[in-house]
Amino acid sequence: MNEHTTHQKVALITGANKGIGRATAEQLAALGMTVLIGARDPRRGEEAAAAVRRAGGDAHAVILDVTDPATVRAAARWVEERFGHLDVLVNNAAITGSGQVSPEDAHDQVPSSVDLDMVRAVFGTNVFGVIAVTNALLPLLRRSPAPRIVNVSSAAGSLTLASDPDGPLAGLLASAAYSPSKSALNALTVQYANELRKDGILVNAADPGFVDTDINNHTGYLSTAQGAAAVVRLATLDADGPTAGFFGEGGPVPW
């Protein structure tokens, strides 16, 4: 790269055809990044990418099911062939396991009676899928001058908040699937950050807050744009920014 060449930043967001993922793609595109909208459904992915382009951004749809190793490998190959590098990875794709219900109504996740298959499915997307996608794209992230990984977590994954009987999560039912999957994601974030710190790759977990999305049957009070703000901030950290942290828009979130 010579001094006259401008490095075009490329960001891949999983589960980006709707909700927080889509809002993150829109905001990163507005900052001048090329955004790759990962989606299981190619039609929905292309519709989201087209909407970003209509707003003046540079966006492309990528077929990506984080639980399907073949699509993960194919997506990584496509990014390499098309762009040769990746600057930002946002691991956003997630499921609750309970369908479109709010956390307060997830009776099927009570630990003493939970279906183990549900727990496996939730961890398959929310934890194992993050490992699969991150490892497939790490070689491309290493080619970036300022690589960033953001794992979209939740306050529900905070052991500190969940264990406080008088805290903000006190009204939630006990969960053996979704909440522990986000706790595991937080732990995974720290482990990746520890490994990749020496390479200048900043890895953090984001708490978007209680956002109005399909995943909670639209019971949240924040807009998707508000929820994406914390994600975007971590995706655009300066070189001296934090790593191995858990942050919401208001600052650090307790583990």
C-alpha positions as CSV (number, residue, x, y, z in Angstrom):
1,M,0.0,0.0,0.0
2,N,1.6,3.3,-1.0
3,E,1.0,6.7,0.6
4,H,-1.7,7.6,-2.0
5,T,-3.8,4.5,-1.2
6,T,-6.6,4.9,1.2
7,H,-7.5,1.8,3.3
8,Q,-11.2,1.1,3.0
9,K,-12.5,-0.2,6.3
10,V,-14.7,-3.3,6.0
11,A,-17.1,-4.5,8.7
12,L,-19.0,-7.8,8.9
13,I,-22.0,-8.0,11.1
14,T,-23.7,-11.3,11.7
15,G,-27.5,-11.4,12.0
16,A,-27.6,-8.0,10.4
17,N,-30.8,-8.1,8.3
18,K,-32.9,-6.7,11.2
19,G,-32.7,-5.3,14.7
20,I,-29.5,-4.2,16.4
21,G,-27.4,-5.8,13.7
22,R,-29.0,-3.8,11.0
23,A,-28.8,-0.6,13.0
24,T,-25.1,-1.3,13.6
25,A,-24.6,-1.8,9.8
26,E,-26.4,1.4,9.0
27,Q,-24.3,3.4,11.5
28,L,-21.0,2.0,10.4
29,A,-21.9,2.6,6.8
30,A,-22.8,6.2,7.7
31,L,-19.2,6.5,9.1
32,G,-17.9,5.5,5.7
33,M,-17.2,1.8,6.2
34,T,-18.1,-0.9,3.7
35,V,-20.6,-3.1,5.6
36,L,-21.2,-6.8,5.0
37,I,-24.6,-7.8,6.2
38,G,-24.5,-11.4,7.4
39,A,-27.9,-13.1,7.1
40,R,-29.2,-16.7,6.9
41,D,-31.9,-15.7,4.5
42,P,-30.3,-14.2,1.3
43,R,-33.4,-12.3,0.3
44,R,-33.7,-10.5,3.7
45,G,-29.9,-9.9,3.7
46,E,-30.1,-8.3,0.2
47,E,-33.1,-6.2,1.2
48,A,-31.2,-4.8,4.2
49,A,-28.1,-4.1,2.1
50,A,-30.2,-2.4,-0.6
51,A,-31.7,-0.1,2.1
52,V,-28.3,0.8,3.4
53,R,-27.2,1.6,-0.2
54,R,-30.3,3.7,-0.8
55,A,-29.2,5.8,2.3
56,G,-25.9,6.4,0.6
57,G,-23.8,3.6,2.2
58,D,-21.7,0.8,0.7
59,A,-23.3,-2.5,1.7
60,H,-23.3,-6.1,0.5
61,A,-25.3,-9.1,1.7
62,V,-23.4,-12.3,2.8
63,I,-25.2,-15.6,3.3
64,L,-24.1,-16.6,6.8
65,D,-25.6,-19.0,9.3
66,V,-23.3,-19.1,12.3
67,T,-24.3,-22.6,13.1
68,D,-23.5,-23.9,9.6
69,P,-19.7,-24.4,9.2
70,A,-20.1,-24.5,5.4
71,T,-21.6,-21.0,5.2
72,V,-19.1,-19.7,7.6
73,R,-16.2,-20.9,5.5
74,A,-17.9,-19.7,2.3
75,A,-18.4,-16.3,3.8
76,A,-14.8,-16.0,4.9
77,R,-13.6,-17.0,1.4
78,W,-15.9,-14.4,-0.2
79,V,-14.6,-11.7,2.0
80,E,-11.0,-12.6,1.2
81,E,-11.6,-12.7,-2.5
82,R,-13.6,-9.5,-2.6
83,F,-11.8,-7.3,-0.1
84,G,-8.7,-9.2,1.1
85,H,-9.1,-8.0,4.7
86,L,-11.6,-7.3,7.4
87,D,-11.4,-4.4,9.9
88,V,-14.4,-5.0,12.1
89,L,-16.3,-8.2,13.1
90,V,-19.5,-7.7,15.1
91,N,-20.8,-11.0,16.4
92,N,-24.4,-10.1,16.8
93,A,-26.4,-13.1,15.7
94,A,-28.2,-14.6,18.7
95,I,-31.3,-16.5,19.7
96,T,-33.3,-16.7,23.0
97,G,-34.4,-20.3,22.6
98,S,-37.9,-19.3,23.8
99,G,-39.2,-17.8,20.6
100,Q,-40.4,-14.2,20.6
101,V,-41.0,-13.7,24.3
102,S,-39.7,-11.3,26.8
103,P,-37.2,-12.5,29.4
104,E,-39.9,-12.2,32.1
105,D,-42.0,-14.8,30.2
106,A,-39.4,-17.4,29.4
107,H,-40.8,-20.1,31.7
108,D,-39.3,-22.8,29.6
109,Q,-35.8,-21.7,30.7
110,V,-36.2,-22.4,34.4
111,P,-33.1,-24.4,35.2
112,S,-34.9,-27.3,37.1
113,S,-37.2,-28.0,34.1
114,V,-35.3,-26.7,31.1
115,D,-35.1,-28.8,27.9
116,L,-31.4,-29.6,27.3
117,D,-31.9,-29.5,23.6
118,M,-32.9,-25.8,23.9
119,V,-29.8,-25.1,25.9
120,R,-27.6,-26.8,23.3
121,A,-29.3,-24.8,20.5
122,V,-28.9,-21.5,22.3
123,F,-25.2,-22.1,23.0
124,G,-24.8,-23.3,19.5
125,T,-25.7,-19.9,18.1
126,N,-24.7,-17.6,20.9
127,V,-21.4,-19.1,21.9
128,F,-20.2,-21.8,19.5
129,G,-21.3,-19.8,16.5
130,V,-19.1,-16.8,17.7
131,I,-16.1,-19.1,18.0
132,A,-16.7,-20.5,14.5
133,V,-17.1,-17.1,12.8
134,T,-14.3,-15.4,14.7
135,N,-11.8,-18.1,14.0
136,A,-12.7,-18.2,10.3
137,L,-12.3,-14.4,9.9
138,L,-9.2,-13.9,12.2
139,P,-6.8,-14.3,9.3
140,L,-8.5,-11.4,7.5
141,L,-8.7,-9.3,10.7
142,R,-4.9,-9.7,11.1
143,R,-4.5,-7.9,7.8
144,S,-6.2,-4.8,9.2
145,P,-4.2,-1.9,10.6
146,A,-6.8,-1.5,13.4
147,P,-8.9,-4.7,13.8
148,R,-11.8,-4.7,16.2
149,I,-14.1,-7.5,17.4
150,V,-17.3,-6.7,19.2
151,N,-19.5,-9.5,20.7
152,V,-23.0,-8.3,21.3
153,S,-23.9,-9.5,24.8
154,S,-26.6,-8.6,27.3
155,A,-26.9,-7.3,30.9
156,A,-28.7,-10.7,31.4
157,G,-25.2,-12.2,31.2
158,S,-23.9,-10.2,34.1
159,L,-23.4,-12.5,37.1
160,T,-23.2,-9.5,39.4
161,L,-26.5,-8.1,38.2
162,A,-28.3,-11.4,38.0
163,S,-27.2,-12.4,41.6
164,D,-28.5,-9.2,43.2
165,P,-32.1,-9.9,44.5
166,D,-32.8,-6.2,44.6
167,G,-31.0,-5.3,41.4
168,P,-32.3,-4.3,37.9
169,L,-32.7,-8.0,36.8
170,A,-34.6,-9.1,39.9
171,G,-37.9,-9.4,38.0
172,L,-36.5,-11.9,35.4
173,L,-37.1,-15.6,35.6
174,A,-34.1,-17.8,36.2
175,S,-32.6,-18.9,32.9
176,A,-30.6,-21.9,32.1
177,A,-30.1,-21.0,28.4
178,Y,-30.1,-17.4,27.2
179,S,-28.6,-15.7,30.3
180,P,-25.8,-18.3,30.8
181,S,-25.0,-18.2,27.1
182,K,-24.3,-14.5,27.4
183,S,-22.2,-15.1,30.5
184,A,-20.2,-17.6,28.5
185,L,-19.9,-15.1,25.7
186,N,-18.5,-12.5,28.1
187,A,-16.0,-15.1,29.3
188,L,-15.1,-16.0,25.8
189,T,-14.6,-12.3,25.0
190,V,-12.0,-12.0,27.7
191,Q,-10.1,-15.1,26.5
192,Y,-10.0,-13.9,22.9
193,A,-8.9,-10.4,24.1
194,N,-6.1,-12.0,26.2
195,E,-4.8,-14.0,23.2
196,L,-5.1,-11.2,20.7
197,R,-3.9,-8.3,22.8
198,K,-0.3,-8.6,21.6
199,D,-1.6,-8.4,18.0
200,G,-3.4,-5.1,18.5
201,I,-6.8,-6.7,18.1
202,L,-9.3,-5.1,20.5
203,V,-12.0,-7.5,21.6
204,N,-14.9,-6.3,23.8
205,A,-18.5,-7.2,24.7
206,A,-21.3,-4.8,24.2
207,D,-24.5,-4.4,26.2
208,P,-27.0,-2.7,23.9
209,G,-29.6,-2.3,26.7
210,F,-33.3,-3.3,26.5
211,V,-33.9,-2.7,22.9
212,D,-37.2,-3.0,21.0
213,T,-36.5,-6.1,18.8
214,D,-38.1,-9.4,17.7
215,I,-36.0,-11.3,20.2
216,N,-38.0,-9.8,23.1
217,N,-41.3,-9.6,21.2
218,H,-40.8,-5.8,21.0
219,T,-41.1,-5.2,24.8
220,G,-37.8,-3.1,24.9
221,Y,-37.9,0.6,25.4
222,L,-34.8,1.6,23.4
223,S,-34.7,2.0,19.6
224,T,-32.4,-0.3,17.6
225,A,-30.3,2.8,16.8
226,Q,-29.9,3.5,20.5
227,G,-28.9,-0.1,21.1
228,A,-26.4,-0.1,18.3
229,A,-24.6,3.0,19.7
230,A,-22.5,1.0,22.2
231,V,-21.6,-1.6,19.6
232,V,-20.5,1.1,17.1
233,R,-18.4,2.8,19.7
234,L,-16.5,-0.4,20.5
235,A,-16.2,-1.1,16.7
236,T,-14.5,2.2,16.2
237,L,-12.1,2.4,19.2
238,D,-8.8,4.1,18.8
239,A,-5.6,2.1,19.3
240,D,-5.4,3.0,22.9
241,G,-9.0,1.9,23.6
242,P,-9.9,-0.8,26.0
243,T,-9.9,-4.6,25.4
244,A,-11.4,-7.5,27.4
245,G,-14.2,-5.2,28.6
246,F,-18.0,-5.3,28.9
247,F,-19.6,-1.9,28.1
248,G,-23.0,-0.3,27.6
249,E,-23.6,3.1,26.3
250,G,-23.3,4.5,29.8
251,G,-19.9,2.9,30.4
252,P,-18.6,-0.4,31.9
253,V,-21.1,-3.1,32.8
254,P,-20.3,-5.3,35.8
255,W,-19.3,-8.9,35.1
